[in-house]
Amino acid sequence: MSSSSSDLSPIAEALADAAAAKSMHYFRTPLDIITKADESPVTLADRAAETAMREILAARAPADGIYGEEHGPERLDAGRIWVLDPIDGTRSFITGSPLWGTLIGVLQGGRVALGMIDMPVLKERWIGVAGRGATRDGQPVRVSGCTEVAKARIVTTSPDIFAPADWSAFDRLSRQCAMRRFGGDCYGYAQLAGGTIDLVVETGLQPYDYLGPAGLIEAAGGVVTDWQGQPLGLKSDGRVIAAATPELHRQAMAILSA
Protein backbone atom coordinates (compact mmCIF):
# COMPACT_ATOMS: atom_id res chain seq x y z
CA MET A 1 0.00 0.00 0.00
CA SER A 2 1.39 3.38 -0.99
CA SER A 3 1.78 5.85 1.83
CA SER A 4 1.25 8.84 -0.46
CA SER A 5 -2.34 10.02 -0.86
CA SER A 6 -1.36 11.79 -4.08
CA ASP A 7 -0.71 8.36 -5.62
CA LEU A 8 -4.39 7.62 -5.12
CA SER A 9 -5.57 10.31 -7.53
CA PRO A 10 -5.18 8.18 -10.70
CA ILE A 11 -7.23 5.39 -9.13
CA ALA A 12 -9.89 7.86 -8.00
CA GLU A 13 -10.03 9.34 -11.50
CA ALA A 14 -10.45 5.87 -12.98
CA LEU A 15 -13.27 5.14 -10.54
CA ALA A 16 -15.04 8.37 -11.45
CA ASP A 17 -14.65 7.70 -15.16
CA ALA A 18 -16.12 4.22 -14.79
CA ALA A 19 -19.04 5.44 -12.68
CA ALA A 20 -19.80 8.26 -15.13
CA ALA A 21 -19.84 5.90 -18.09
CA LYS A 22 -22.50 3.77 -16.40
CA SER A 23 -24.59 6.55 -14.88
CA MET A 24 -24.67 8.74 -17.99
CA HIS A 25 -25.84 5.74 -20.02
CA TYR A 26 -28.96 5.65 -17.85
CA PHE A 27 -29.46 9.38 -17.23
CA ARG A 28 -32.80 10.73 -18.48
CA THR A 29 -33.96 7.30 -19.60
CA PRO A 30 -36.87 5.26 -18.16
CA LEU A 31 -35.66 3.50 -15.02
CA ASP A 32 -36.97 0.94 -12.58
CA ILE A 33 -36.94 2.68 -9.19
CA ILE A 34 -36.61 0.61 -6.04
CA THR A 35 -37.20 1.89 -2.51
CA LYS A 36 -34.47 0.84 -0.11
CA ALA A 37 -34.94 0.10 3.58
CA ASP A 38 -34.12 3.73 4.45
CA GLU A 39 -36.82 4.85 1.97
CA SER A 40 -34.34 6.43 -0.45
CA PRO A 41 -34.70 5.50 -4.12
CA VAL A 42 -32.10 3.40 -5.87
CA THR A 43 -31.89 2.68 -9.57
CA LEU A 44 -30.12 0.29 -11.90
CA ALA A 45 -27.66 3.10 -12.60
CA ASP A 46 -26.51 3.30 -8.96
CA ARG A 47 -25.81 -0.39 -8.79
CA ALA A 48 -24.12 -0.63 -12.18
CA ALA A 49 -21.87 2.34 -11.40
CA GLU A 50 -20.73 0.96 -8.06
CA THR A 51 -20.10 -2.47 -9.55
CA ALA A 52 -17.82 -0.87 -12.14
CA MET A 53 -15.95 1.01 -9.41
CA ARG A 54 -15.48 -2.14 -7.34
CA GLU A 55 -14.09 -4.01 -10.32
CA ILE A 56 -11.37 -1.37 -10.70
CA LEU A 57 -10.49 -1.52 -7.01
CA ALA A 58 -10.33 -5.33 -7.16
CA ALA A 59 -7.75 -5.00 -9.93
CA ARG A 60 -5.74 -2.02 -8.70
CA ALA A 61 -6.06 -2.03 -4.90
CA PRO A 62 -7.23 -5.53 -3.91
CA ALA A 63 -6.10 -5.26 -0.28
CA ASP A 64 -7.99 -2.03 0.38
CA GLY A 65 -11.34 -1.86 2.14
CA ILE A 66 -14.54 -0.61 0.54
CA TYR A 67 -17.53 1.14 2.10
CA GLY A 68 -20.10 1.55 -0.66
CA GLU A 69 -23.69 2.66 -0.66
CA GLU A 70 -25.10 -0.06 -2.89
CA HIS A 71 -23.11 -3.25 -2.22
CA GLY A 72 -22.06 -2.97 1.40
CA PRO A 73 -18.75 -2.98 3.28
CA GLU A 74 -15.66 -5.08 2.61
CA ARG A 75 -12.42 -5.32 4.63
CA LEU A 76 -13.13 -2.41 6.95
CA ASP A 77 -10.12 -3.45 9.02
CA ALA A 78 -7.81 -2.54 6.10
CA GLY A 79 -5.35 0.32 6.46
CA ARG A 80 -7.01 2.15 3.60
CA ILE A 81 -10.74 2.29 2.87
CA TRP A 82 -12.46 3.63 -0.26
CA VAL A 83 -15.82 5.21 0.54
CA LEU A 84 -18.04 5.23 -2.54
CA ASP A 85 -21.34 6.85 -3.48
CA PRO A 86 -21.88 6.16 -7.18
CA ILE A 87 -24.81 8.56 -7.52
CA ASP A 88 -25.27 11.08 -4.74
CA GLY A 89 -28.57 12.79 -5.37
CA THR A 90 -30.56 9.87 -6.71
CA ARG A 91 -33.76 11.93 -6.60
CA SER A 92 -32.08 14.54 -8.78
CA PHE A 93 -30.93 11.76 -11.11
CA ILE A 94 -34.35 10.19 -11.55
CA THR A 95 -36.02 13.58 -12.09
CA GLY A 96 -33.52 14.63 -14.76
CA SER A 97 -31.69 17.28 -12.73
CA PRO A 98 -27.97 17.66 -13.50
CA LEU A 99 -27.03 18.27 -9.86
CA TRP A 100 -26.06 14.72 -8.89
CA GLY A 101 -22.54 13.43 -8.57
CA THR A 102 -20.18 10.60 -7.74
CA LEU A 103 -18.50 10.85 -4.34
CA ILE A 104 -15.20 9.19 -3.48
CA GLY A 105 -13.43 9.40 -0.16
CA VAL A 106 -10.28 7.61 0.94
CA LEU A 107 -9.71 6.95 4.63
CA GLN A 108 -6.15 6.32 5.83
CA GLY A 109 -5.38 6.12 9.50
CA GLY A 110 -8.94 7.16 10.24
CA ARG A 111 -8.59 10.48 8.40
CA VAL A 112 -9.70 11.47 4.91
CA ALA A 113 -6.65 11.49 2.65
CA LEU A 114 -8.52 12.22 -0.59
CA GLY A 115 -11.97 13.49 -1.44
CA MET A 116 -13.66 13.81 -4.81
CA ILE A 117 -16.94 15.19 -6.10
CA ASP A 118 -17.41 14.33 -9.77
CA MET A 119 -20.31 15.98 -11.60
CA PRO A 120 -20.74 14.04 -14.86
CA VAL A 121 -23.47 16.19 -16.44
CA LEU A 122 -21.69 19.45 -15.59
CA LYS A 123 -18.34 17.91 -16.59
CA GLU A 124 -16.72 19.20 -13.40
CA ARG A 125 -14.32 17.14 -11.33
CA TRP A 126 -13.40 18.44 -7.89
CA ILE A 127 -10.51 16.70 -6.10
CA GLY A 128 -8.91 17.44 -2.74
CA VAL A 129 -5.76 15.72 -1.50
CA ALA A 130 -4.63 16.21 2.09
CA GLY A 131 -1.62 18.51 2.21
CA ARG A 132 -1.80 19.26 -1.51
CA GLY A 133 -4.86 21.46 -1.89
CA ALA A 134 -7.97 21.16 -4.03
CA THR A 135 -8.74 21.58 -7.71
CA ARG A 136 -11.66 21.82 -10.10
CA ASP A 137 -10.72 20.33 -13.46
CA GLY A 138 -7.07 20.79 -12.59
CA GLN A 139 -7.36 24.44 -11.54
CA PRO A 140 -6.75 25.33 -7.87
CA VAL A 141 -9.78 26.23 -5.76
CA ARG A 142 -10.08 27.52 -2.22
CA VAL A 143 -12.84 28.30 0.24
CA SER A 144 -13.97 31.87 0.84
CA GLY A 145 -12.62 33.93 3.72
CA CYS A 146 -16.05 34.45 5.30
CA THR A 147 -15.80 34.62 9.09
CA GLU A 148 -19.26 35.91 10.09
CA VAL A 149 -22.62 34.17 10.04
CA ALA A 150 -24.31 37.45 9.11
CA LYS A 151 -22.31 37.53 5.87
CA ALA A 152 -22.50 33.83 5.08
CA ARG A 153 -24.24 32.06 2.21
CA ILE A 154 -25.68 28.79 3.51
CA VAL A 155 -27.10 25.81 1.65
CA THR A 156 -28.74 22.50 2.48
CA THR A 157 -30.35 19.93 0.23
CA SER A 158 -33.91 20.05 1.52
CA PRO A 159 -35.97 20.81 4.65
CA ASP A 160 -37.29 17.27 4.30
CA ILE A 161 -34.01 15.72 5.48
CA PHE A 162 -34.31 17.24 8.97
CA ALA A 163 -36.06 15.87 12.03
CA PRO A 164 -38.11 18.61 13.75
CA ALA A 165 -35.49 19.54 16.38
CA ASP A 166 -32.69 19.61 13.83
CA TRP A 167 -34.80 21.70 11.45
CA SER A 168 -35.46 24.20 14.23
CA ALA A 169 -31.70 24.52 14.78
CA PHE A 170 -30.97 24.87 11.05
CA ASP A 171 -33.76 27.40 10.59
CA ARG A 172 -32.42 29.47 13.49
CA LEU A 173 -28.94 29.48 11.99
CA SER A 174 -29.88 29.99 8.36
CA ARG A 175 -32.17 32.96 9.09
CA GLN A 176 -29.16 34.77 10.56
CA CYS A 177 -27.16 34.25 7.36
CA ALA A 178 -26.97 36.66 4.46
CA MET A 179 -28.51 34.11 2.07
CA ARG A 180 -29.90 30.62 2.30
CA ARG A 181 -30.45 28.22 -0.57
CA PHE A 182 -31.96 24.75 -0.92
CA GLY A 183 -31.14 21.95 -3.35
CA GLY A 184 -28.03 20.85 -5.13
CA ASP A 185 -27.25 17.68 -3.17
CA CYS A 186 -23.47 17.16 -3.16
CA TYR A 187 -22.85 20.21 -5.36
CA GLY A 188 -23.26 22.50 -2.36
CA TYR A 189 -20.06 21.05 -0.90
CA ALA A 190 -18.24 21.66 -4.18
CA GLN A 191 -19.48 25.25 -4.17
CA LEU A 192 -18.12 25.66 -0.65
CA ALA A 193 -14.73 24.33 -1.76
CA GLY A 194 -14.81 26.78 -4.65
CA GLY A 195 -15.61 29.80 -2.50
CA THR A 196 -19.14 30.62 -3.70
CA ILE A 197 -20.94 29.09 -0.69
CA ASP A 198 -19.76 29.59 2.90
CA LEU A 199 -21.74 27.07 4.94
CA VAL A 200 -23.35 23.66 4.37
CA VAL A 201 -25.36 22.13 7.20
CA GLU A 202 -27.13 18.78 6.89
CA THR A 203 -28.35 15.81 8.85
CA GLY A 204 -29.36 12.21 8.22
CA LEU A 205 -26.27 11.50 6.12
CA GLN A 206 -24.25 8.32 5.72
CA PRO A 207 -20.42 8.05 5.51
CA TYR A 208 -20.56 7.74 1.73
CA ASP A 209 -22.49 11.05 1.65
CA TYR A 210 -20.02 13.11 3.67
CA LEU A 211 -16.49 11.67 3.62
CA GLY A 212 -15.70 12.49 -0.02
CA PRO A 213 -16.94 16.09 0.36
CA ALA A 214 -15.11 16.39 3.68
CA GLY A 215 -11.80 15.50 2.05
CA LEU A 216 -12.37 18.04 -0.71
CA ILE A 217 -13.36 20.87 1.62
CA GLU A 218 -10.54 20.29 4.09
CA ALA A 219 -8.01 20.27 1.24
CA ALA A 220 -9.52 23.55 0.02
CA GLY A 221 -8.92 25.12 3.44
CA GLY A 222 -12.35 24.65 5.02
CA VAL A 223 -13.58 22.96 8.20
CA VAL A 224 -15.92 19.95 8.31
CA THR A 225 -17.16 18.24 11.48
CA ASP A 226 -20.27 16.82 13.06
CA TRP A 227 -22.57 19.20 14.95
CA GLN A 228 -20.51 18.68 18.12
CA GLY A 229 -17.29 19.70 16.39
CA GLN A 230 -15.87 16.17 16.17
CA PRO A 231 -14.02 14.90 13.08
CA LEU A 232 -16.11 12.85 10.67
CA GLY A 233 -15.60 9.12 10.34
CA LEU A 234 -17.45 5.93 9.56
CA LYS A 235 -19.32 6.07 12.88
CA SER A 236 -20.39 9.73 12.90
CA ASP A 237 -24.07 10.43 13.56
CA GLY A 238 -24.82 11.89 10.11
CA ARG A 239 -25.11 15.52 11.15
CA VAL A 240 -22.59 17.62 9.24
CA ILE A 241 -21.47 21.22 9.36
CA ALA A 242 -19.01 22.44 6.72
CA ALA A 243 -17.68 25.99 6.88
CA ALA A 244 -15.22 28.16 5.01
CA THR A 245 -13.28 29.26 8.09
CA PRO A 246 -12.76 28.15 11.70
CA GLU A 247 -14.37 31.38 12.92
CA LEU A 248 -17.51 30.82 10.86
CA HIS A 249 -17.62 27.19 11.94
CA ARG A 250 -17.49 28.12 15.63
CA GLN A 251 -20.24 30.71 15.29
CA ALA A 252 -22.51 28.39 13.31
CA MET A 253 -21.98 25.50 15.72
CA ALA A 254 -22.85 27.72 18.69
CA ILE A 255 -26.11 28.79 17.06
CA LEU A 256 -27.04 25.21 16.17
CA SER A 257 -26.56 24.11 19.78
CA ALA A 258 -28.26 27.14 21.38
C-alpha positions in Angstrom: 0.0 0.0 0.0 1.4 3.4 -1.0 1.8 5.9 1.8 1.3 8.8 -0.5 -2.3 10.0 -0.9 -1.4 11.8 -4.1 -0.7 8.4 -5.6 -4.4 7.6 -5.1 -5.6 10.3 -7.5 -5.2 8.2 -10.7 -7.2 5.4 -9.1 -9.9 7.9 -8.0 -10.0 9.3 -11.5 -10.5 5.9 -13.0 -13.3 5.1 -10.5 -15.0 8.4 -11.4 -14.7 7.7 -15.2 -16.1 4.2 -14.8 -19.0 5.4 -12.7 -19.8 8.3 -15.1 -19.8 5.9 -18.1 -22.5 3.8 -16.4 -24.6 6.5 -14.9 -24.7 8.7 -18.0 -25.8 5.7 -20.0 -29.0 5.6 -17.8 -29.5 9.4 -17.2 -32.8 10.7 -18.5 -34.0 7.3 -19.6 -36.9 5.3 -18.2 -35.7 3.5 -15.0 -37.0 0.9 -12.6 -36.9 2.7 -9.2 -36.6 0.6 -6.0 -37.2 1.9 -2.5 -34.5 0.8 -0.1 -34.9 0.1 3.6 -34.1 3.7 4.5 -36.8 4.8 2.0 -34.3 6.4 -0.4 -34.7 5.5 -4.1 -32.1 3.4 -5.9 -31.9 2.7 -9.6 -30.1 0.3 -11.9 -27.7 3.1 -12.6 -26.5 3.3 -9.0 -25.8 -0.4 -8.8 -24.1 -0.6 -12.2 -21.9 2.3 -11.4 -20.7 1.0 -8.1 -20.1 -2.5 -9.6 -17.8 -0.9 -12.1 -16.0 1.0 -9.4 -15.5 -2.1 -7.3 -14.1 -4.0 -10.3 -11.4 -1.4 -10.7 -10.5 -1.5 -7.0 -10.3 -5.3 -7.2 -7.7 -5.0 -9.9 -5.7 -2.0 -8.7 -6.1 -2.0 -4.9 -7.2 -5.5 -3.9 -6.1 -5.3 -0.3 -8.0 -2.0 0.4 -11.3 -1.9 2.1 -14.5 -0.6 0.5 -17.5 1.1 2.1 -20.1 1.6 -0.7 -23.7 2.7 -0.7 -25.1 -0.1 -2.9 -23.1 -3.2 -2.2 -22.1 -3.0 1.4 -18.7 -3.0 3.3 -15.7 -5.1 2.6 -12.4 -5.3 4.6 -13.1 -2.4 7.0 -10.1 -3.5 9.0 -7.8 -2.5 6.1 -5.3 0.3 6.5 -7.0 2.2 3.6 -10.7 2.3 2.9 -12.5 3.6 -0.3 -15.8 5.2 0.5 -18.0 5.2 -2.5 -21.3 6.8 -3.5 -21.9 6.2 -7.2 -24.8 8.6 -7.5 -25.3 11.1 -4.7 -28.6 12.8 -5.4 -30.6 9.9 -6.7 -33.8 11.9 -6.6 -32.1 14.5 -8.8 -30.9 11.8 -11.1 -34.3 10.2 -11.5 -36.0 13.6 -12.1 -33.5 14.6 -14.8 -31.7 17.3 -12.7 -28.0 17.7 -13.5 -27.0 18.3 -9.9 -26.1 14.7 -8.9 -22.5 13.4 -8.6 -20.2 10.6 -7.7 -18.5 10.9 -4.3 -15.2 9.2 -3.5 -13.4 9.4 -0.2 -10.3 7.6 0.9 -9.7 6.9 4.6 -6.1 6.3 5.8 -5.4 6.1 9.5 -8.9 7.2 10.2 -8.6 10.5 8.4 -9.7 11.5 4.9 -6.6 11.5 2.6 -8.5 12.2 -0.6 -12.0 13.5 -1.4 -13.7 13.8 -4.8 -16.9 15.2 -6.1 -17.4 14.3 -9.8 -20.3 16.0 -11.6 -20.7 14.0 -14.9 -23.5 16.2 -16.4 -21.7 19.4 -15.6 -18.3 17.9 -16.6 -16.7 19.2 -13.4 -14.3 17.1 -11.3 -13.4 18.4 -7.9 -10.5 16.7 -6.1 -8.9 17.4 -2.7 -5.8 15.7 -1.5 -4.6 16.2 2.1 -1.6 18.5 2.2 -1.8 19.3 -1.5 -4.9 21.5 -1.9 -8.0 21.2 -4.0 -8.7 21.6 -7.7 -11.7 21.8 -10.1 -10.7 20.3 -13.5 -7.1 20.8 -12.6 -7.4 24.4 -11.5 -6.7 25.3 -7.9 -9.8 26.2 -5.8 -10.1 27.5 -2.2 -12.8 28.3 0.2 -14.0 31.9 0.8 -12.6 33.9 3.7 -16.0 34.5 5.3 -15.8 34.6 9.1 -19.3 35.9 10.1 -22.6 34.2 10.0 -24.3 37.4 9.1 -22.3 37.5 5.9 -22.5 33.8 5.1 -24.2 32.1 2.2 -25.7 28.8 3.5 -27.1 25.8 1.6 -28.7 22.5 2.5 -30.3 19.9 0.2 -33.9 20.0 1.5 -36.0 20.8 4.6 -37.3 17.3 4.3 -34.0 15.7 5.5 -34.3 17.2 9.0 -36.1 15.9 12.0 -38.1 18.6 13.7 -35.5 19.5 16.4 -32.7 19.6 13.8 -34.8 21.7 11.5 -35.5 24.2 14.2 -31.7 24.5 14.8 -31.0 24.9 11.1 -33.8 27.4 10.6 -32.4 29.5 13.5 -28.9 29.5 12.0 -29.9 30.0 8.4 -32.2 33.0 9.1 -29.2 34.8 10.6 -27.2 34.2 7.4 -27.0 36.7 4.5 -28.5 34.1 2.1 -29.9 30.6 2.3 -30.4 28.2 -0.6 -32.0 24.7 -0.9 -31.1 22.0 -3.4 -28.0 20.8 -5.1 -27.2 17.7 -3.2 -23.5 17.2 -3.2 -22.9 20.2 -5.4 -23.3 22.5 -2.4 -20.1 21.1 -0.9 -18.2 21.7 -4.2 -19.5 25.2 -4.2 -18.1 25.7 -0.7 -14.7 24.3 -1.8 -14.8 26.8 -4.7 -15.6 29.8 -2.5 -19.1 30.6 -3.7 -20.9 29.1 -0.7 -19.8 29.6 2.9 -21.7 27.1 4.9 -23.3 23.7 4.4 -25.4 22.1 7.2 -27.1 18.8 6.9 -28.4 15.8 8.9 -29.4 12.2 8.2 -26.3 11.5 6.1 -24.2 8.3 5.7 -20.4 8.0 5.5 -20.6 7.7 1.7 -22.5 11.0 1.7 -20.0 13.1 3.7 -16.5 11.7 3.6 -15.7 12.5 0.0 -16.9 16.1 0.4 -15.1 16.4 3.7 -11.8 15.5 2.1 -12.4 18.0 -0.7 -13.4 20.9 1.6 -10.5 20.3 4.1 -8.0 20.3 1.2 -9.5 23.6 0.0 -8.9 25.1 3.4 -12.3 24.6 5.0 -13.6 23.0 8.2 -15.9 19.9 8.3 -17.2 18.2 11.5 -20.3 16.8 13.1 -22.6 19.2 15.0 -20.5 18.7 18.1 -17.3 19.7 16.4 -15.9 16.2 16.2 -14.0 14.9 13.1 -16.1 12.9 10.7 -15.6 9.1 10.3 -17.4 5.9 9.6 -19.3 6.1 12.9 -20.4 9.7 12.9 -24.1 10.4 13.6 -24.8 11.9 10.1 -25.1 15.5 11.2 -22.6 17.6 9.2 -21.5 21.2 9.4 -19.0 22.4 6.7 -17.7 26.0 6.9 -15.2 28.2 5.0 -13.3 29.3 8.1 -12.8 28.1 11.7 -14.4 31.4 12.9 -17.5 30.8 10.9 -17.6 27.2 11.9 -17.5 28.1 15.6 -20.2 30.7 15.3 -22.5 28.4 13.3 -22.0 25.5 15.7 -22.8 27.7 18.7 -26.1 28.8 17.1 -27.0 25.2 16.2 -26.6 24.1 19.8 -28.3 27.1 21.4 
